[in-house]
Amino acid sequence: MPTPGSSSESDRESAALEALSALGQSTRLRIFRHLVTMAPEPIAAGAIADALGCLQNTLSTHLAILARAGLITGVRDGRLILYRADFDGMRGLLNYLLEDCCRGRPEVCAPVLQTLSDRCACETDGAPTKETCDVA
């Protein structure tokens, strides 16, 4: 996803649409969320398939679509390709969606960001738990 100011508004809109389209399919959304949850560790495609109950023959297509949308990256390690969430891509998408939030009044969007901050603060041993975090 292009960063603000690095390309035309049309390019940024196209990149946002591609990312949102990629996440608009349930299996791809589950894959992306799994990779975000497992970050920063890279994960092999087979492990992703096992964790999510996906068919391996369709998983590679989903991974390619997410990579093309700038939401994940894959790095070859011998015969395996290890995948991880691309937080720069996710940040670019979120920036695109929120930069003009509420007609230049970012304080109106503050509750959204506060909820995210609260969720991140409620961690035990590095992993959020429902027992330790009662954020809606």
C-alpha positions as CSV (number, residue, x, y, z in Angstrom):
1,M,0.0,0.0,0.0
2,P,1.6,3.3,-1.0
3,T,2.3,5.7,1.9
4,P,0.6,9.1,2.1
5,G,2.3,11.6,-0.2
6,S,4.2,9.0,-2.1
7,S,1.8,8.6,-5.0
8,S,-1.3,10.0,-6.5
9,E,-4.6,9.8,-4.8
10,S,-5.8,7.5,-7.6
11,D,-2.9,5.1,-6.8
12,R,-3.6,5.2,-3.1
13,E,-7.3,4.5,-3.7
14,S,-6.5,1.6,-6.0
15,A,-4.2,0.1,-3.4
16,A,-6.8,0.5,-0.7
17,L,-9.5,-1.1,-2.9
18,E,-7.2,-4.1,-3.6
19,A,-6.4,-4.6,0.1
20,L,-10.1,-4.3,1.1
21,S,-11.1,-6.6,-1.7
22,A,-8.5,-9.2,-0.6
23,L,-9.8,-9.0,3.0
24,G,-13.4,-9.2,1.8
25,Q,-13.2,-13.0,1.4
26,S,-13.6,-15.0,4.6
27,T,-10.7,-17.4,4.1
28,R,-8.3,-14.6,3.3
29,L,-9.5,-12.6,6.2
30,R,-8.9,-15.6,8.5
31,I,-5.4,-16.1,7.0
32,F,-4.5,-12.4,7.5
33,R,-5.8,-12.4,11.1
34,H,-3.9,-15.6,11.8
35,L,-0.6,-14.1,10.5
36,V,-1.2,-10.9,12.5
37,T,-1.8,-13.0,15.6
38,M,1.4,-15.0,15.1
39,A,3.6,-12.0,14.3
40,P,6.5,-11.6,14.2
41,E,7.0,-15.3,13.6
42,P,6.9,-16.3,9.9
43,I,4.7,-19.3,9.2
44,A,4.9,-22.0,6.5
45,A,1.8,-22.4,4.2
46,G,1.2,-25.9,5.5
47,A,1.1,-24.7,9.1
48,I,-1.4,-22.0,8.1
49,A,-3.5,-24.6,6.3
50,D,-3.5,-26.9,9.3
51,A,-4.3,-24.1,11.8
52,L,-7.2,-22.8,9.8
53,G,-8.5,-26.0,8.2
54,C,-7.9,-24.7,4.7
55,L,-7.3,-26.8,1.7
56,Q,-3.6,-26.5,0.6
57,N,-4.5,-26.5,-3.1
58,T,-6.5,-23.2,-2.7
59,L,-4.3,-21.7,0.1
60,S,-1.6,-20.6,-2.3
61,T,-4.1,-18.6,-4.4
62,H,-5.3,-16.8,-1.2
63,L,-1.7,-16.1,-0.1
64,A,-0.9,-14.7,-3.5
65,I,-3.9,-12.4,-3.5
66,L,-3.0,-11.1,0.0
67,A,0.7,-10.6,-1.0
68,R,-0.4,-8.8,-4.2
69,A,-2.5,-6.5,-2.0
70,G,0.5,-5.7,0.1
71,L,-0.9,-7.3,3.3
72,I,1.5,-10.2,3.7
73,T,5.0,-11.1,2.6
74,G,6.6,-14.4,1.8
75,V,10.3,-15.4,2.1
76,R,11.8,-18.5,0.7
77,D,13.5,-20.8,3.3
78,G,14.9,-23.8,1.4
79,R,11.8,-25.5,-0.1
80,L,9.4,-23.6,2.1
81,I,7.9,-20.2,1.8
82,L,7.4,-18.5,5.1
83,Y,4.6,-15.9,5.4
84,R,4.0,-13.1,7.8
85,A,1.7,-10.1,8.0
86,D,3.1,-6.9,6.4
87,F,2.4,-4.3,9.0
88,D,3.6,-1.5,6.7
89,G,0.8,-2.5,4.3
90,M,-1.7,-2.7,7.1
91,R,-0.6,0.7,8.3
92,G,-0.9,2.2,4.8
93,L,-4.5,0.9,4.6
94,L,-5.5,2.2,8.0
95,N,-3.8,5.5,7.3
96,Y,-5.8,5.8,4.0
97,L,-9.0,5.0,5.8
98,L,-8.4,7.3,8.8
99,E,-6.3,10.2,7.5
100,D,-9.3,12.4,6.6
101,C,-11.4,11.0,9.5
102,C,-14.3,13.1,10.5
103,R,-13.5,16.1,8.3
104,G,-10.2,16.9,10.0
105,R,-11.3,16.2,13.5
106,P,-9.3,13.2,14.6
107,E,-10.6,13.4,18.1
108,V,-13.9,12.1,16.8
109,C,-12.1,8.9,15.7
110,A,-10.3,8.7,19.1
111,P,-12.7,6.0,20.5
112,V,-11.7,3.6,17.7
113,L,-8.0,4.1,18.4
114,Q,-8.5,3.9,22.2
115,T,-10.3,0.6,21.8
116,L,-7.3,-0.8,19.9
117,S,-4.9,0.7,22.5
118,D,-6.9,-0.9,25.3
119,R,-6.9,-4.3,23.6
120,C,-3.1,-4.1,23.2
121,A,-2.6,-3.1,26.8
122,C,-4.5,-6.1,28.1
123,E,-1.9,-8.8,27.7
124,T,-0.6,-11.6,29.7
125,D,2.6,-13.3,28.7
126,G,2.4,-11.4,25.4
127,A,-1.0,-12.8,24.4
128,P,-4.3,-11.1,25.0
129,T,-6.8,-13.1,27.0
130,K,-10.5,-12.7,27.6
131,E,-9.9,-13.3,31.3
132,T,-7.5,-10.3,31.6
133,C,-9.1,-8.0,29.0
134,D,-12.7,-7.0,29.1
135,V,-12.7,-4.5,26.2
136,A,-15.7,-4.7,24.0
